[in-house]
Amino acid sequence: MTPTREAVRAALRREALCAAAVRALTGDAALHYRAGRLYRQLRPLPFYAPHLRTDACEDDFASLRGAADAAAQRILHSDAALHRRLCPGRPVERMLFELFEQVRCEACLPPGMPGLAQNLRHRFEAWSRACCRTGVNEDHLGILLYTVAQIVWSRVTGWPVPEEAADLIEATRAGIVPAIGAQLAGLRASRADQRAYAAHARELARRIASMLDDARAARAHDDAHEAREPDDALTSFSLWVDFDEAGADLPALAPTGESRVLAEAAEGYRAYTTQYDREIRPATLVREALLRAYRERLDERVAAHGINVARLARVLQAALAVPRADDWRFGEEDGYIDGRRLAQVVSSPAERRVFRRERLEPRGDCVVGFLIDCSGSMKAHVEPIAAMVDLFARACEQAGLACEVLGFTTLAWNGGRARADWLASGRSPHPGRLNETCHMVFKSADDSWRRARPAIAALLKTDLFREGVDGEAIEWACARLASRAEARRILVVISDGSPMDAASAQANDAFYLDNHLKEVVARHEAMRDVDVIGLGVGLDLGPYYRHCVALDFDEPLDMRTLAGLARWIGTRR
């Protein structure tokens, strides 16, 4: 449900208060919140643990303050350089190690601040309850991770396990505590010493990862066709945690600035003329023989990557599908009484399997749109991007999700007919967007992947690539997605830089299109009608998108990269 304008304003006020609290605790004036994410200037800070993720429109203020205080505790009490040196390399162990370090920082409470302790405890307990409602602990791997999070938090902080979780984890806790008791005691004793604590945390993470491996192997043995790859089983937890990559080579930030022309324009952003703008199906502009050749080339590239599409579909389904009541399970030991078995209750009082429970099946009530920047600079990357989008379109279909593949460019270089009209009319100052936009539909949400296969290959026709007007393209793509009936709509914008149209930049200023893009993305973030996220081609798009990630398309695509991207797409609300 889209929040009201008043709710959005209230959420912004709460975020401003949380940001002020973080700055006061840490003394770092560069920290601020932007739509639920803590930033240092333009760089988002990682989420080190699942309970640090919040939603200003849905969570209560105490939870927001608790997450903010927890982030401040991490900044104050964790040596980031030492942490990176001690962090294990295996992803599962690393995820657990990050959680353990976050718990240690929250246990390092300053004296005389009971309110901070209360906020931290409230946030963790609220996350524990929400986690139970999501059903992540219904899987035996999920309940193991949930149990570990609860007992480590309780042992290190000294607070009791939340009442809602205590009964749920009791059996699992009894089974694993004898094997990890020494490490738990070590965590408690060394919580004031990061280096000593890390030694126990690494060993505990290794043991838990070994238990997860054993559990996966047992499940695969019991039911081979339900076997999962190692990362799939941990999707529900790992997708809540970011890693601090400050030690790695970070991609460059997209250049940005302020547009004086747009700021001073009474009517805001405008286009000089829209009469030449077009929406096209690129496949209709390509000869049939050439389109077949493009498709064969794309198929060869996809096959060379060796991607397991079925597994990618499972990851997408886990991240995006929502449970829906499908039928009933009978013969259960709890739930609703089954009226057909009332006679059995009388004849066999000891028989407990007389209940029924709703059977929940995942339903893909979501549409995912990929909007590809088809500017001239993207020609060098179009083949791997086309292969990636093609794989995601197939996986979405198998997962029961609707998918669109769109693109945007201009019909001319340096303004075309729009600029010619402006010149002929006397060159009025600051005419606004001064080119002919071209919005392209490679695959609509109603088309099946099989039917759209040739059309997707039209991405390889790079002589269509010219310049880019990103803001208007996102407005167009969001309008298409918003007209759909799905409950959740996601737009993934794939771009290698800032908006660029030479004619518009010369007639207005260099950041006219740039600032319009920021306005469009911010408006949809506030409306929450479409989740707009950015996928940078070797570039950090942080100045434009609240949620963004950079990929190096010079490296070959692999299953790990695509599965991680699928999880990331699913959780960027």
C-alpha positions as CSV (number, residue, x, y, z in Angstrom):
1,M,0.0,0.0,0.0
2,T,1.4,3.4,-1.0
3,P,1.8,5.6,2.1
4,T,0.1,9.0,2.3
5,R,2.0,12.3,1.9
6,E,1.7,12.9,5.7
7,A,3.2,9.4,6.4
8,V,6.1,10.1,4.1
9,R,6.8,13.5,5.8
10,A,6.6,11.8,9.3
11,A,9.0,9.2,8.1
12,L,11.5,11.8,6.9
13,R,11.2,13.6,10.3
14,R,12.0,10.4,12.1
15,E,15.0,9.7,9.9
16,A,16.3,13.2,10.5
17,L,16.0,12.7,14.3
18,C,17.9,9.3,14.0
19,A,20.6,10.9,11.9
20,A,21.1,13.6,14.5
21,A,21.4,11.0,17.2
22,V,24.0,9.1,15.2
23,R,26.0,12.2,14.6
24,A,25.8,13.1,18.2
25,L,27.0,9.7,19.4
26,T,29.9,9.3,16.8
27,G,30.9,13.0,16.3
28,D,30.9,12.3,12.5
29,A,29.1,15.3,10.8
30,A,29.1,13.5,7.4
31,L,26.6,10.9,8.5
32,H,23.0,11.1,7.4
33,Y,20.0,8.9,6.6
34,R,18.4,8.6,3.2
35,A,15.3,6.4,2.9
36,G,16.3,4.0,5.6
37,R,20.0,3.8,4.8
38,L,22.8,5.4,6.7
39,Y,25.3,7.3,4.5
40,R,28.6,8.9,5.0
41,Q,28.5,11.8,2.5
42,L,27.5,9.9,-0.8
43,R,28.6,6.4,0.3
44,P,26.1,4.1,1.9
45,L,27.3,2.3,5.0
46,P,26.9,-1.5,5.1
47,F,24.2,-3.4,7.0
48,Y,26.3,-5.6,9.2
49,A,23.3,-7.6,10.7
50,P,19.7,-8.3,9.7
51,H,18.2,-6.3,12.6
52,L,19.8,-3.1,11.3
53,R,17.4,-2.9,8.3
54,T,14.4,-0.7,9.0
55,D,11.5,1.0,7.2
56,A,10.7,4.5,8.4
57,C,7.1,4.2,7.1
58,E,6.4,0.9,8.8
59,D,8.6,0.5,11.9
60,D,7.9,2.2,15.1
61,F,10.2,5.1,16.2
62,A,11.9,3.0,19.0
63,S,13.0,0.5,16.3
64,L,14.4,3.2,14.1
65,R,16.3,4.7,17.1
66,G,17.5,1.2,18.0
67,A,18.9,0.6,14.5
68,A,20.5,4.0,14.5
69,D,22.1,3.5,17.9
70,A,23.3,0.1,16.8
71,A,25.0,1.6,13.7
72,A,26.6,4.3,15.9
73,Q,27.9,1.6,18.3
74,R,29.5,-0.3,15.3
75,I,31.3,2.9,14.2
76,L,32.5,3.7,17.7
77,H,33.6,0.3,18.9
78,S,34.8,-1.6,15.8
79,D,38.2,-1.1,14.2
80,A,37.3,-1.5,10.5
81,A,40.8,-2.2,9.3
82,L,41.4,-4.9,12.0
83,H,38.0,-6.4,11.3
84,R,38.7,-6.8,7.6
85,R,42.0,-8.5,8.3
86,L,40.4,-11.0,10.7
87,C,37.3,-11.6,8.7
88,P,37.0,-15.1,7.2
89,G,36.8,-15.5,3.5
90,R,34.0,-18.0,3.1
91,P,30.7,-16.2,2.5
92,V,28.7,-18.1,5.1
93,E,31.3,-17.7,7.8
94,R,31.8,-14.1,6.9
95,M,28.0,-13.4,7.3
96,L,28.1,-15.0,10.7
97,F,31.3,-13.2,11.7
98,E,29.7,-9.8,10.8
99,L,26.7,-10.6,12.9
100,F,28.9,-11.6,15.9
101,E,30.9,-8.4,15.7
102,Q,27.8,-6.3,15.5
103,V,26.5,-8.0,18.7
104,R,29.8,-7.3,20.4
105,C,29.6,-3.6,19.6
106,E,26.0,-3.4,20.9
107,A,27.2,-5.0,24.2
108,C,29.8,-2.2,24.7
109,L,27.3,0.2,26.3
110,P,28.5,3.5,27.7
111,P,27.7,4.1,31.3
112,G,24.8,6.4,32.2
113,M,22.8,5.8,29.0
114,P,20.0,3.4,29.8
115,G,17.9,4.8,27.0
116,L,20.4,3.6,24.4
117,A,20.4,0.1,25.9
118,Q,16.6,0.1,25.8
119,N,16.6,1.1,22.2
120,L,19.1,-1.6,21.2
121,R,17.1,-4.3,23.0
122,H,13.8,-3.1,21.5
123,R,15.1,-3.2,18.0
124,F,16.5,-6.7,18.3
125,E,13.3,-8.0,19.8
126,A,11.2,-6.3,17.1
127,W,13.4,-7.9,14.4
128,S,13.0,-11.3,16.1
129,R,9.2,-11.1,16.0
130,A,9.2,-9.9,12.4
131,C,11.6,-12.7,11.4
132,C,9.1,-15.2,12.9
133,R,6.3,-13.8,10.8
134,T,8.3,-14.1,7.5
135,G,8.6,-17.8,8.0
136,V,12.4,-17.9,7.6
137,N,12.6,-20.1,10.6
138,E,10.3,-22.8,9.2
139,D,13.2,-24.3,7.2
140,H,15.6,-26.3,9.4
141,L,18.5,-24.3,8.0
142,G,16.7,-21.1,8.8
143,I,15.9,-22.1,12.4
144,L,19.5,-23.0,12.9
145,L,20.7,-19.5,11.9
146,Y,17.9,-17.9,13.8
147,T,18.8,-19.9,16.9
148,V,22.5,-18.9,16.6
149,A,21.6,-15.2,16.3
150,Q,19.4,-15.4,19.4
151,I,21.8,-17.3,21.7
152,V,24.9,-15.2,20.7
153,W,23.0,-12.0,21.2
154,S,21.7,-13.2,24.6
155,R,25.1,-14.6,25.8
156,V,27.1,-11.5,24.7
157,T,24.7,-8.7,25.8
158,G,23.4,-10.5,28.9
159,W,19.8,-9.9,27.9
160,P,17.3,-12.8,27.9
161,V,16.1,-14.3,24.6
162,P,12.8,-12.7,23.6
163,E,9.8,-14.6,24.9
164,E,8.4,-15.2,21.4
165,A,11.7,-16.8,20.3
166,A,12.5,-18.8,23.4
167,D,10.0,-21.7,22.8
168,L,10.7,-21.7,19.1
169,I,14.5,-22.2,19.4
170,E,14.5,-24.5,22.5
171,A,15.0,-27.8,20.7
172,T,17.6,-26.4,18.4
173,R,19.4,-24.7,21.2
174,A,19.6,-27.8,23.2
175,G,21.1,-29.7,20.3
176,I,23.9,-27.2,19.4
177,V,24.9,-25.5,22.6
178,P,27.0,-28.5,23.8
179,A,29.1,-28.3,20.6
180,I,29.6,-24.5,20.8
181,G,29.6,-23.8,24.5
182,A,33.3,-23.0,24.7
183,Q,33.1,-20.4,21.9
184,L,30.0,-18.8,23.5
185,A,31.8,-18.5,26.8
186,G,34.8,-17.0,25.0
187,L,32.6,-14.4,23.3
188,R,31.2,-13.3,26.6
189,A,34.6,-13.1,28.3
190,S,36.4,-11.2,25.5
191,R,33.7,-8.8,24.3
192,A,35.8,-5.8,25.3
193,D,38.8,-7.0,23.2
194,Q,38.1,-7.0,19.5
195,R,41.1,-9.2,18.5
196,A,40.5,-11.8,21.2
197,Y,36.8,-11.8,20.5
198,A,37.4,-12.3,16.8
199,A,39.3,-15.6,17.4
200,H,36.3,-17.1,19.2
201,A,33.9,-15.6,16.6
202,R,35.8,-17.1,13.7
203,E,35.8,-20.6,15.3
204,L,32.1,-20.3,16.1
205,A,31.3,-19.2,12.5
206,R,33.4,-22.1,11.2
207,R,31.5,-24.6,13.4
208,I,28.1,-23.2,12.5
209,A,29.0,-23.3,8.8
210,S,30.0,-26.9,9.2
211,M,26.6,-27.7,10.8
212,L,24.9,-26.0,7.8
213,D,26.9,-28.1,5.4
214,D,25.9,-31.3,7.2
215,A,22.3,-30.2,7.3
216,R,22.3,-29.5,3.5
217,A,24.0,-32.8,2.8
218,A,21.4,-34.7,4.9
219,R,18.6,-32.9,3.0
220,A,20.1,-33.7,-0.3
221,H,20.4,-37.4,0.7
222,D,16.8,-37.6,1.9
223,D,15.3,-35.9,-1.2
224,A,17.7,-35.5,-4.1
225,H,15.4,-33.4,-6.2
226,E,15.0,-30.8,-3.5
227,A,18.7,-30.3,-3.1
228,R,20.0,-26.8,-3.1
229,E,23.3,-25.1,-3.8
230,P,25.0,-23.9,-0.6
231,D,24.1,-20.2,-1.1
232,D,20.4,-20.9,-1.8
233,A,19.7,-22.3,1.6
234,L,21.0,-19.1,3.2
235,T,19.2,-16.6,1.0
236,S,16.7,-15.4,3.7
237,F,19.5,-14.4,6.0
238,S,22.4,-13.5,3.8
239,L,20.4,-11.0,1.7
240,W,19.9,-8.9,4.9
241,V,23.6,-8.4,5.4
242,D,26.0,-6.2,3.4
243,F,29.8,-6.5,3.6
244,D,32.2,-3.7,4.2
245,E,34.3,-3.6,1.0
246,A,36.3,-0.5,2.0
247,G,39.5,-2.6,1.6
248,A,38.7,-3.4,-2.0
249,D,39.0,-1.1,-5.1
250,L,35.7,0.8,-5.1
251,P,34.1,1.8,-8.4
252,A,34.2,5.5,-9.3
253,L,31.2,7.6,-8.3
254,A,29.1,9.0,-11.1
255,P,29.9,12.7,-11.5
256,T,27.2,15.1,-10.4
257,G,26.5,18.7,-9.6
258,E,23.8,21.3,-9.2
259,S,21.7,22.7,-12.1
260,R,21.1,26.4,-11.7
261,V,18.7,26.5,-14.7
262,L,16.5,23.7,-13.2
263,A,16.5,25.2,-9.7
264,E,15.4,28.6,-11.0
265,A,12.8,27.4,-13.5
266,A,9.4,28.2,-12.2
267,E,7.8,25.4,-14.2
268,G,10.6,22.9,-13.3
269,Y,11.9,20.4,-15.9
270,R,10.4,20.6,-19.4
271,A,11.0,19.4,-22.9
272,Y,11.2,22.0,-25.7
273,T,9.0,19.7,-27.9
274,T,7.7,16.2,-27.7
275,Q,6.3,15.9,-31.2
276,Y,9.3,13.8,-32.4
277,D,9.5,11.5,-29.4
278,R,8.8,7.8,-30.2
279,E,8.1,4.5,-28.5
280,I,9.3,1.7,-30.8
281,R,9.8,-2.1,-31.0
282,P,13.4,-2.4,-32.1
283,A,12.9,-5.9,-33.5
284,T,10.7,-4.4,-36.2
285,L,13.6,-2.3,-37.5
286,V,15.9,-5.3,-38.0
287,R,15.9,-7.5,-41.0
288,E,14.7,-11.0,-40.2
289,A,17.9,-12.7,-41.2
290,L,20.0,-10.3,-39.2
291,L,17.7,-10.8,-36.2
292,R,18.2,-14.5,-36.4
293,A,22.0,-14.0,-36.5
294,Y,21.8,-11.7,-33.4
295,R,19.8,-14.4,-31.6
296,E,22.3,-17.1,-32.5
297,R,25.1,-14.9,-31.3
298,L,23.3,-14.2,-28.0
299,D,22.5,-17.9,-27.5
300,E,26.2,-18.8,-27.9
301,R,27.1,-16.2,-25.3
302,V,24.5,-17.4,-22.9
303,A,25.6,-21.0,-23.3
304,A,29.2,-20.1,-22.7
305,H,28.3,-18.8,-19.3
306,G,26.9,-22.1,-18.2
307,I,24.2,-20.6,-15.9
308,N,21.7,-22.9,-14.2
309,V,18.5,-21.0,-15.0
310,A,16.4,-23.3,-12.8
311,R,18.5,-22.4,-9.8
312,L,18.4,-18.7,-10.6
313,A,14.6,-19.0,-10.8
314,R,14.6,-20.6,-7.3
315,V,16.6,-17.7,-5.9
316,L,14.3,-15.1,-7.5
317,Q,11.3,-16.9,-6.2
318,A,12.7,-17.1,-2.7
319,A,13.5,-13.3,-2.8
320,L,10.4,-12.0,-4.5
321,A,7.5,-14.5,-4.2
322,V,5.1,-14.1,-1.3
323,P,3.3,-16.9,0.5
324,R,-0.4,-17.3,-0.4
325,A,-2.9,-19.7,1.1
326,D,-3.3,-22.5,-1.5
327,D,-5.1,-25.4,0.2
328,W,-5.2,-27.3,3.5
329,R,-2.8,-29.8,5.1
330,F,-4.7,-32.4,7.0
331,G,-3.5,-34.8,9.8
332,E,-1.6,-32.1,11.6
333,E,-0.9,-32.1,15.4
334,D,-2.0,-28.4,15.8
335,G,-3.9,-25.8,13.9
336,Y,-7.7,-25.7,13.2
337,I,-9.7,-28.7,14.4
338,D,-10.8,-30.8,11.4
339,G,-14.5,-31.4,11.7
340,R,-14.3,-34.6,9.8
341,R,-12.2,-36.1,12.6
342,L,-14.4,-35.3,15.6
343,A,-15.5,-38.9,15.9
344,Q,-11.8,-39.9,16.0
345,V,-11.3,-37.5,19.0
346,V,-14.0,-39.4,20.9
347,S,-12.9,-42.9,19.9
348,S,-9.1,-42.3,20.2
349,P,-8.5,-39.5,22.7
350,A,-4.7,-40.0,22.5
351,E,-4.7,-39.3,18.8
352,R,-3.4,-35.7,18.2
353,R,-3.4,-35.7,14.4
354,V,-6.9,-34.3,14.1
355,F,-6.1,-30.7,13.0
356,R,-5.6,-29.0,9.7
357,R,-3.4,-26.1,8.7
358,E,-3.4,-23.7,5.7
359,R,-0.9,-24.7,3.0
360,L,1.1,-21.7,1.9
361,E,2.6,-21.7,-1.6
362,P,4.9,-19.0,-3.0
363,R,3.2,-16.8,-5.5
364,G,5.1,-14.4,-7.8
365,D,2.9,-11.3,-7.2
366,C,5.7,-9.1,-8.6
367,V,6.8,-7.5,-11.9
368,V,10.5,-6.8,-12.6
369,G,11.5,-4.3,-15.3
370,F,15.0,-3.9,-16.8
371,L,15.6,-0.5,-18.3
372,I,18.8,-0.4,-20.3
373,D,20.7,2.8,-21.1
374,C,21.3,2.5,-24.9
375,S,23.6,5.5,-25.2
376,G,26.7,5.3,-27.4
377,S,29.1,4.5,-24.5
378,M,27.1,1.3,-23.7
379,K,28.0,-0.3,-27.1
380,A,31.1,-2.0,-25.6
381,H,29.0,-3.7,-22.8
382,V,25.9,-4.6,-24.7
383,E,26.6,-8.3,-25.3
384,P,27.1,-9.3,-21.6
385,I,24.2,-7.1,-20.6
386,A,21.9,-8.7,-23.2
387,A,23.0,-12.1,-22.0
388,M,22.3,-11.2,-18.3
389,V,18.9,-9.7,-19.1
390,D,17.9,-12.7,-21.3
391,L,18.8,-15.1,-18.4
392,F,16.8,-13.0,-15.9
393,A,13.8,-12.9,-18.3
394,R,13.9,-16.7,-18.5
395,A,14.4,-17.1,-14.8
396,C,11.5,-14.7,-14.0
397,E,9.2,-16.7,-16.2
398,Q,10.1,-20.0,-14.4
399,A,9.6,-18.3,-11.0
400,G,6.1,-17.1,-12.0
401,L,7.2,-13.4,-12.1
402,A,6.3,-10.9,-14.9
403,C,9.3,-9.3,-16.6
404,E,9.8,-6.4,-19.0
405,V,12.9,-5.5,-20.9
406,L,13.0,-1.9,-22.0
407,G,15.6,0.5,-23.3
408,F,16.1,4.2,-24.0
409,T,18.1,6.4,-26.3
410,T,17.6,9.4,-28.7
411,L,16.6,9.4,-32.3
412,A,19.4,11.7,-33.3
413,W,22.8,13.0,-32.2
414,N,23.1,16.6,-30.9
415,G,19.4,17.4,-30.8
416,G,18.1,16.5,-34.2
417,R,14.8,18.0,-35.4
418,A,14.0,19.4,-31.9
419,R,17.2,21.5,-31.9
420,A,16.6,22.5,-35.5
421,D,13.1,23.9,-34.5
422,W,14.7,25.7,-31.6
423,L,17.3,27.3,-33.8
424,A,14.6,28.3,-36.3
425,S,12.4,29.9,-33.7
426,G,15.1,32.2,-32.4
427,R,17.1,30.3,-29.8
428,S,15.0,31.1,-26.7
429,P,17.1,30.8,-23.5
430,H,17.0,27.6,-21.5
431,P,14.6,25.6,-23.7
432,G,14.7,22.5,-21.6
433,R,15.3,19.0,-23.1
434,L,16.4,19.5,-26.6
435,N,16.4,16.2,-28.4
436,E,14.1,13.4,-29.7
437,T,13.6,10.7,-27.1
438,C,13.3,7.1,-28.2
439,H,11.9,4.6,-25.8
440,M,12.2,0.9,-26.8
441,V,10.3,-2.2,-25.8
442,F,12.2,-5.4,-26.3
443,K,9.9,-7.5,-24.2
444,S,6.6,-6.5,-22.5
445,A,5.4,-8.0,-19.3
446,D,2.6,-9.8,-21.2
447,D,5.0,-11.5,-23.6
448,S,6.4,-14.9,-22.8
449,W,10.2,-15.3,-23.0
450,R,9.9,-17.8,-25.9
451,R,7.9,-15.3,-27.9
452,A,10.2,-12.4,-27.1
453,R,13.5,-14.3,-27.7
454,P,14.2,-12.7,-31.1
455,A,13.2,-9.2,-29.9
456,I,15.6,-9.3,-26.9
457,A,18.4,-10.1,-29.4
458,A,17.7,-6.7,-31.1
459,L,19.7,-5.2,-28.2
460,L,22.7,-6.2,-30.3
461,K,21.8,-3.7,-33.0
462,T,24.1,-1.0,-31.6
463,D,23.6,1.5,-34.4
464,L,20.4,2.5,-32.5
465,F,22.5,3.7,-29.6
466,R,23.0,7.4,-29.4
467,E,22.4,9.7,-26.3
468,G,20.4,9.2,-23.1
469,V,17.7,11.2,-21.3
470,D,17.5,9.0,-18.1
471,G,14.9,10.9,-16.1
472,E,12.1,10.8,-18.7
473,A,12.9,7.2,-19.5
474,I,12.5,6.2,-15.9
475,E,9.1,8.1,-15.7
476,W,8.0,6.2,-18.8
477,A,9.1,2.8,-17.5
478,C,7.6,3.4,-14.0
479,A,4.3,4.4,-15.6
480,R,4.3,1.1,-17.5
481,L,5.0,-0.9,-14.3
482,A,2.5,1.1,-12.2
483,S,-0.3,0.2,-14.6
484,R,0.2,-3.5,-13.8
485,A,-1.9,-5.3,-11.2
486,E,1.0,-6.9,-9.3
487,A,1.5,-5.9,-5.7
488,R,5.2,-5.2,-6.0
489,R,6.9,-3.5,-9.0
490,I,10.7,-3.2,-9.4
491,L,12.6,-1.3,-12.0
492,V,16.3,-2.1,-12.5
493,V,18.1,0.7,-14.4
494,I,21.3,-0.5,-16.1
495,S,23.6,2.4,-17.0
496,D,27.2,3.3,-17.3
497,G,27.1,7.0,-16.3
498,S,25.2,10.2,-16.0
499,P,22.5,11.4,-18.4
500,M,24.0,12.9,-21.5
501,D,22.5,14.9,-24.4
502,A,24.9,17.4,-25.8
503,A,22.2,19.7,-27.2
504,S,20.3,19.9,-23.9
505,A,23.5,20.5,-21.9
506,Q,24.7,23.3,-24.2
507,A,21.3,25.1,-24.3
508,N,20.7,24.8,-20.5
509,D,23.6,23.7,-18.3
510,A,25.7,20.6,-17.8
511,F,23.6,19.2,-14.9
512,Y,20.1,19.9,-16.2
513,L,19.3,16.3,-17.1
514,D,21.4,15.0,-14.2
515,N,19.3,16.9,-11.6
516,H,16.0,15.9,-13.3
517,L,17.0,12.2,-12.9
518,K,17.6,12.8,-9.2
519,E,14.1,14.4,-8.9
520,V,12.4,11.5,-10.7
521,V,14.1,8.8,-8.6
522,A,13.4,10.7,-5.3
523,R,9.7,11.1,-6.3
524,H,9.2,7.4,-6.9
525,E,11.1,6.6,-3.7
526,A,8.6,8.8,-1.8
527,M,5.6,7.5,-3.6
528,R,6.7,3.9,-3.2
529,D,4.8,2.9,-6.3
530,V,7.8,1.4,-8.0
531,D,11.1,0.3,-6.4
532,V,13.7,2.0,-8.6
533,I,17.2,0.6,-8.2
534,G,20.4,1.2,-10.2
535,L,22.9,-1.3,-11.7
536,G,26.1,0.6,-12.6
537,V,28.3,-0.7,-15.4
538,G,31.6,-0.2,-13.6
539,L,30.3,2.9,-11.9
540,D,28.8,3.7,-8.6
541,L,25.4,5.3,-9.3
542,G,24.9,6.3,-5.6
543,P,24.3,10.0,-6.4
544,Y,21.1,9.0,-8.2
545,Y,19.8,5.8,-6.6
546,R,19.2,5.0,-3.0
547,H,19.9,1.3,-3.8
548,C,22.6,0.6,-6.4
549,V,25.4,-1.8,-7.1
550,A,28.2,-1.7,-9.6
551,L,29.2,-4.7,-11.8
552,D,32.3,-5.2,-13.9
553,F,30.9,-6.6,-17.2
554,D,34.4,-7.1,-18.5
555,E,34.5,-10.2,-16.2
556,P,32.5,-13.2,-17.3
557,L,29.1,-13.7,-15.7
558,D,28.9,-16.7,-13.3
559,M,26.2,-18.3,-11.2
560,R,27.4,-16.7,-8.0
561,T,27.2,-13.2,-9.5
562,L,23.8,-13.6,-10.9
563,A,22.4,-15.3,-7.8
564,G,23.7,-12.6,-5.6
565,L,22.2,-10.0,-7.9
566,A,18.9,-11.8,-7.8
567,R,18.9,-11.7,-4.0
568,W,19.9,-8.0,-4.0
569,I,17.0,-7.1,-6.4
570,G,14.6,-8.9,-4.2
571,T,15.4,-7.1,-1.0
572,R,15.9,-3.5,-2.2
573,R,12.7,-2.0,-0.9
